[in-house]
Amino acid sequence: MKNAKSHPEQSIIKVRVLILVYSLLCILTVFFSRNFFAEILEDGNVPDQLNLIVFFTIPVVFLIILGISVFSLIMDFIYRRPGSKFNARLLFYFTLIVIFSITPITLITTTALTEIVRFWQNIDSSSSIKASNSFVADNYSLHLENFENILRQNDFSRFNTAGSRLPQNIASVQIFMFIDGNWAEASFTGDEKFRLLYPPSNENGFPQREMPRDAETIRYIQRPSANINRVISYGLGADFDWGKDVLENQTMHFETIDMLRANIRPLLLYYYIVFFLPTLLMTVIIAISFTRRITHPIVELTEATRRVAEGNFSIQILSRRNDELGLLIRSFNAMVQDLEKSRAALVKSEKISIWQNMAQQLAHEIKNPLTPIKLSAERVLRRWQNEPENIGEILESSMMAIIQETEGLSSLLNEFRTLSKPTEPAKVWTILREQVEEIVHTYSNSYPGVNFNIDYVEAGISIKIDKNRLTQILTNLIINAIDAMNGSGSIEIRTDILKKREVCFCRLSIKDSGKGIKEQETNLVFTPYYTTKEAGTGLGLPIIERIVNDHGGSIWFDTAEGTGTTFYIDLPAELS
């Protein structure tokens, strides 16, 4: 299709590309599969986020592609585009065949896994875990009770020299003294492997066991005095902590088994999503691609017809067929070309009509001042013919009337020329406040009843504009505001900085306290030759709108009857 002069086929992805993408994603899945299954058997949880992202990449990609395809089919069906019903019927048949093919495999796999889970759930691992933990706790309690009995029955103050005979199960007695701000060993009796570098605690009683410092031992602290710390170590046996660790590891394995029981259904769901769903999705996507290829010429012709209806007469369909459908496409292209020629002729006719209307309006505006010019000239001529000695009485007033009306005609023609054929503005960076101060100073002297407030015009704002055009904008809006207030009231001029699509703009607002604009007139404010003033031309605001647009800005206003009007102008700006 030509506009850009070709249009791509509506198939989402070609079958060969689709199979290539599927193969690459399968390789990626196999690469991460070891971590996937190892993590499941290690902690019994579902895979972590990284593995889930990798394993769900295939179905997610195909789901996105399928979603786009199905959405397009639904839109075709909703708008009743040619070929939509045929596409839906073919897609239904393909999907039905795929479902019939995978249903038996799914049922067999589900049944087998269900029986395995049922057998697994009959294993009472929780009782074994509970008994193991109880055995460890009871054994530790017996050792602790025996240690307490030994502490009560023996005076350990006498075990302060090496070689002393220690009670049974007492591994060592170590005495520390507080010297020069630090604990130092004073004596040690017992097995060297229980020797400590510093006291485990400064409080009487059993300190908390820390590994590997307290491996195979329980310690007790005695404080005979503030500067003496006696550490008594009780041996638990060489296999106590090892056996405890073994039981804890086995307990963790049993807990993993229990977690696998709880997560077997989610894992089964992941299994189906990872291995079965992509095949189903790929088949459906291939089916959609086939149906798209079959109905593509009809859809392309329908799309071209819609664009022509929207006004795009430059579109052309590239026909590759020599059958009846190709003939239809060539006929369509010829029809569009004829329509484009007709539209061009119509646009030309409309332009001529617009200029004729503007010429009639201009002629009407010129005709009005010609009458007083003619009357003044005839008056002078008659006085010259009849009373030449008294011609001075009317000469000055008549000439002034002619000059005034001539200047009005010149101003009208200049405004019409500016509106119809604007010259290229000489844009320079202009400091806005300086220009505002200059113009306001002129009008504040001429209109003492008007209070000008320019306190909110920032001094550091520059706008890129033709200075003469900026003067024209400010002058016209200020004069309109003064006229709306009948020469008495307040005018506030302010600036604000804002951004539009990363471009800095200055918003210039001019607010008056006049009578406002009537609601029925708001849509006509920028219409050429529309005015509510007796001496107005109706070209001032249209010219301002043209100037603002030529400088890449925008203009609009807010108004309320009896309250006043605020004109807003946005122009590109920079801050100094």
N, C-alpha and C positions, 0 to 999 in steps of 0.2 A: 504494500500500500504506500502511496506517495503522499508525503507531506514533508516528512523527513524521508527520502522517498521510498521507503520500504517498511513493512510491518512484520514483526516476528510471528512465527506460528504460535498458536495458543497452547501447545503441549508444554507441560511444566518442565520436564527433563527428558532427554532422549533415553531410550532403553539402555543403550550401551554405556552411557555416562552413569545411569542409575546403578547398573551392575558393578561398574568400576568403584563407585563410591561405597557400595555395600561391601565389596571385597576389602577395601582399605579399612573400613570400620571393623570388619571381622578380624583382621590382623591385629588391630589395636586391642580388641577385646581379648583375644587369645594371649596377648602379651601381658595383660593385667589379670588374667584368670587365676593364676597361681596365688597371688595376693588375696584375691576375692575368696577362694575356698579356704586358704590357710587362716584367714582372719575369722571366718565363721567357725571353724573347728577349734580355734585357740580360745576365744572368749565367749562364744555362743551368741554374739550379737549380730545384728544385721551389718552389712559392710559399711565402712566409713564413707564420708562424703566424696572423697576422691574416686574410690572404686565405683560408687553409685553413679557418679557423673560419667565415668568411662563406660560402664556397662549399659547405661541408659542412653548413650549417645546415639546408637543406631535407631532405637524406636523413637526417640525424640526428634531426630532429623526427619525420619519418615513421617512421623505424625505432623510435623510442620508442613512438609510438602503435601501430605494428604489433606491437611486442613485447608491449605491454599486452593488445592484442586477442587475439594468439595464445596468450599465457599463460592468459587467461580461457577461451579455447576448449579448451585442453589440460586445464585443471582441470575444465571441464564434461565432457570426454570421460572423464577418469580417474574422476570420481565418477558417471559414467553418468547425468547429468542429462537430463531430457527435452529433445529438440531438439539435443543435442550431435552426434549422428551426421549429422543433416540439415545442421547448420551446416558440418561438416567436408566433406561431399559438395559442397555449393554452393561453398564456398571453393575446393575443388580444381578444379572446373570453371572458375570465373572465372580462377584463376591459370594454368590450362592455356591458356586463350584468349589471355591477355596474352603468355605466353611464345611462342606460335605467331606472334603479330603482330610482336614485336620481334626475333625470331631472324634473319630475312632482312636487316634493316637492320644489325644488329650484325655479321653475317658480311661484308657488302659493305664496311662502314666499316673493319673490321679488315684485310681483304685489301688495300684501297687504302693504308692507312697502312703496312702491312708492306712493300709494294713501294717506297714513298717512302723508308722507312728503309734498305732494302737499297741503293738508288741512292746515298743520302747516305753510307753507310758506305764506298763505293768511292772517295770523295774522300780523297786522302792529304794531309791538312792538317799532320800531324806533321812531315813532311819539310820543308815550307816553314817551319814555325816553327823547326826545328833549324838550317836554312841561314841564316835571318835572324839568329838569335842568334849564330851562328858568325861571320858577316860583321861584326857590331858589335864582337865581342870582338877579332877580328883587326885591325880598323881602329884600335881604341883601343891595342892592343899596339904597332902600328907607330909611332903618335904618341909613345907613352911611350918606345920605344927611341930614336927620333930626338931626343927631349928629353934623354935621358941622354947621348947622344953630344955634344950641344951643351954640356951642363954640363961634360963632361970636357975639351972642346977650348977652352973660353973661361974667361978670368979675369974674373969679374963684379965684382971689387972696383973696377975702373976705371969702371964705369957708375954713377957717383955724382952726376952733374950732368945737368940737363935738356938735351935736345938731342943727347945722345950717340947714336951709331948702334948699334943693337942687332942681334945676329945674326938670321938669317932664322928666322921662326916664333916668335921671342921677342916677346911682346906688351908686357911691361913689366918693369922692375926697380925695386923699391921698398924703401928702407932705413928702418928704424925704430930709434930710440934710446930706451933706458930712462932716463927723467928724472923725478925726484921721485915714484917709485913707479908711473909709468904709461909706456906705450909711446907715443912721439910720432914722427910722420913727419919724417925728416931730408932725404930727397931722393926724387924720383920721375922715372923716365925711361920713356916709352912712351905707349901709348894710354890716354886718360883713363878709358875705361869699365872698365879693369882696376884702377883705383885702389882701395885698401882703406882702411878707417878704422882698422883695427888688425890685427896679425899673425894669420893663421889658426891658428898653432901656435908654440910656443916650442922645439920639437925639430927637429934637423936631419932632412931627408928630405922625402918627399912627404906632405902632410897629406891627410886624408880629404876628398873632394869633397863640398861642400854646395850645394844649390840654394836660391835662385837666385844665391848669391854666386859660385860657381865655374862659372857657365854658360859654355860654349864655351872652357874653359881648363883647364890642368893647372898646379898651382903646386908650387914647390920652395922649401924653407926652408934658408938657410945662416946659421950662427951664428959669425961670425969671432971674436966675444968675447961675454962675458956680457951686455953692455949694447947689443949691436948685433944686429939681426935683419934679414936680407936676404931679401926675397920675390921670386922669379923666376917670372913667369907665361908659360906656353906657350900660344899660340892654337891651338885645334882646328879653327877654321873656323866660319863663321856657320851652316852647316847641320848640323853634327855632332849637337848635342843635339836639334835639331828632327827630324832623320832617325831618331835613336835613339828618340824619343818616338813617332814614327809607327810604327816597327817594333814597339814594345812594345804600342801600341794594337791593331795588327793581330794581334799574337800573342794578345792577350786575346780578340779576336773568334774566332780559331781555337780557343782553349781553350774558349770558350763553345760553339762548335759541337761539340767533342768531348764536353763535358758534356751537351749536349742528346742526343747519341747514347746516352750511358750512361743518361740519365733518360727516354728516350722511352717506355719501357714504363710507368713510374709515372705519367707525364703522360697517357698513353693511359688508364690506369686512372682517374685523376682525371676525365678527360673523360667516361667512362661513368658514374661515380658522380654527377657534377654534373648531367648532362643526361638520362640514360636511367633511372637508378635511381629518382628521385622519381616519374616517371610510373608505373612498375611498382608502387611502394609505394602510391601514391595509389589506383590501381585496386584493389589487394588490400584496402586499408582500406575503400573504398566497398563492396566485395563483403561484407566482414565486417559493415558497418553494415546492409546489406540483410538479411543472414541473421539478424542480431540482432533486427531489427524483426519478422521473420516469426515467430521462436520466442520472442519476449519474453514473451507471456502465459503460456506453459508454464513458462518459467524463473522467472517471478514467483510462480507458484503453488507451484513446488517450493521456492523460497526461503522462502515463508511457512510451508510445511509443516515445514521444518527448524527455523525459529524457534519454532514451536509445540512441536516435539519437545524443544527446549532449555528450555521453560518460559515462553515469552512468549505469554500468552493474550490480550493486548490488541491484537494485530495484526489488521488488516482490509485486504483488497484492494479497491481502487477499480475496480469493473467498468464498462467503457464498451461492452460488447458485449451484444447481444440474442440471440446464437446459443447453441449448446450449451455452448461454453466459458464464456460469461457465466453460464449457469445453474449450471455447476459451481463457479464462483467464489462465487456467492451462497450455494450450499449449504455451501461451505467456511466462509464467514463465519458462517453460522448455527451450524455445528458448533463453531467456535472460541468463540462466545459461550456455548454450552451448556457447553463444557469449562471456561470461566472461572468460571461459576456453580458448577460442581461443585468446582473447586479451592478457591474461597472457602469453601464449606461444609466441605470437608475441613480447611482451615487452622483454621477456627473450632473444629472438633471436636478437632483436635490441641492447640490452646491450652487447651481445657477439660480435656483429659486431663492436660496438664502441670500445671495448677493443682491438679487433683485429687490427682496424685501428690505435689506439694509439700505439700498440706494433710495427706495421710496421714503424710508424713515428720514434719511439724511436730507433728501429734497424737501420734506415737510419742515424739518428743523431750519433749513436755510431760508425757506419762503417767509417765515415769520419776521425775521429782522429786515428782509428786503422791503417790506411795506413802509416802515418808518423811514428808511433811507430814501425811498422814492418820494415820500410826502415832504421830507425836509428839503430835498433838492428842488421839488416843484415850488415850494414856498419861497425859497430864495430866488428862483427864476422869476416868479410872478412879481415879487417886490422889486427886482432889478428892472423889469419891464415897465411897471406902473409907477413906482416911487423910488427911483434910484438914489435920491438924496437920503432916504430913510432905511436903506438896506442894512446899515450897521446895527439897527435895533434887533434884527433877527439872525444876523449872520453868525454870531458866536454860538448861540444856542443851537442853531440848525447844524453847524459844523460839528459841535460836540456830540450831538445825537448821531450824526453819521459816523463819527470816529468810534463812538461807543459801540454801535451796532456792528461796525466793521471788525472791531477787536473781538466781539463775541463770536462773529463768524470765523475769524482766524483761530480762536480757541477751540471752537467746535470741530473745525477741520483737523487741527492738530490731535485732538483726542480721538477722532475717528481713525486717523492714520496710525496712531499708537495702538489702537485696538485691533486694527485689521492687519497691519504689517509692522510688527514690533522689530526694532533694530536689535542687534546683538549687544547686550549690556557689557560695559567695561567694568568687570568685577575686580574690586580691590578690597583688602582687609580694612574695614572702617571701624573705629571705636564708636560704639553705639551711643554712649552717654554724651559725648561731645556733640553729636549731631542732634540729639534730643534737646540738649540745653540751648543750642543755637536757635532752633525753631520755636521752642517754648518761649524763649526770651522775646522773640518778635511778636507773638500773639498775646503774651501777657501784658505788653504795653498797649496794644490796640484794644484789648478787652479786659478792662480792670475789674469787671464783675465776675470773671472766671478765676477760680482758684486752681492753679496747676500744682500737682504733687508728683515730683519725680524722685522722691527719696529712695524708692525701691528699684531704681535703675542702677545696676551694678557698674562700677567704673572699669572693671577689668575685662569686659566682654567685647570681642571684636567679631563682626560678621562680614562675610565676603559678599559684597553687593556693589552695584553701581551707585555712587553717592547721589547722583541726580535722581535716580529712581527711589532711593531711600527718602530723600527729601519730598518727593512726590507722594509717597505712601503716607508719611507722617503728616504732611500738610493737609492732604485730603481727609484723613480720618479725624484730625483735630478740628478742621472747619465743619465737618459733619457733626461732630460732638457739640461744638458751639451753637450751630443752628438748631440741634435737637433740644438745647437748653435755653434757646432764645437769648443767648448772650449772657446768661447768668447761671452759675452753678459751680460744680467741681469736676475736674478731670484728673484721673490718677493714671500715671504711666508706670509700668513696672516690668522687670525682666526676671525670668527663671531659666535655669539650665536643666536640660533633660537629655536622655539618650534614647535614640531610636535605632535599633539594630546596630549597636556599637558606634553610631555616629552622633557627635555632640550637636545639639540644637539649642538655639536661644528662643525662648517663647516671649514675645513682646505683646503686652496687653495694654489696651487703651480703654479706660472705663469712664463713662460719663454719667451724670445724674439727671439726664434728660427725660423726655416723655416715653422713650422706648419705641419699639417697632410693633405694629399691630400683627396679630397672629396670621391673618390672611395675607400679609405682605412679606413674611419672612422668606418664602420660597422665591421671591422676585427680586431680592436685594442685589444679586449679582447679575441680573438680566440686563443686557444693553438697552439703553434708552428708557428704562423704567425709572421714574423719579417721583417723589412726593413734594419737591420744591417747585415753586412757581418759576424760578429762573434756572432750574437745574437742567442738565443735558442728559442725565441717566447713564453717563459713560465713566464717571469717576471710579466707582467700586469695581466694575468689570475690568478697568485698566489696572487697578491695584491687584486684582486677582491674577491677571495675566503676568504682571511683574513678579509677584511672589512665586508663581509656578515656574517662570523662567529661571528663577534663582534656586530651584530645588526645594521650595518651601510649601507651606499650606496656610490657608486663612479660613477662619470661621468666626461665629459670634454667638453670644448668649444675650437674651433680651427679655425684659418684662415690662409691660405697659405701666407707666407711672413711676417706674423705678430707675430705668436707665438701660444702657446697652454697653456690652464689653466686646471689643473686637480682639481676636487672638491671631497672632502671626508666628509661625515656626520657621526659622531660617537657620541654615548651617552656621555654626559658631566655633570660636576657640577662646580659651581663657589665657590671659597673660599673667 
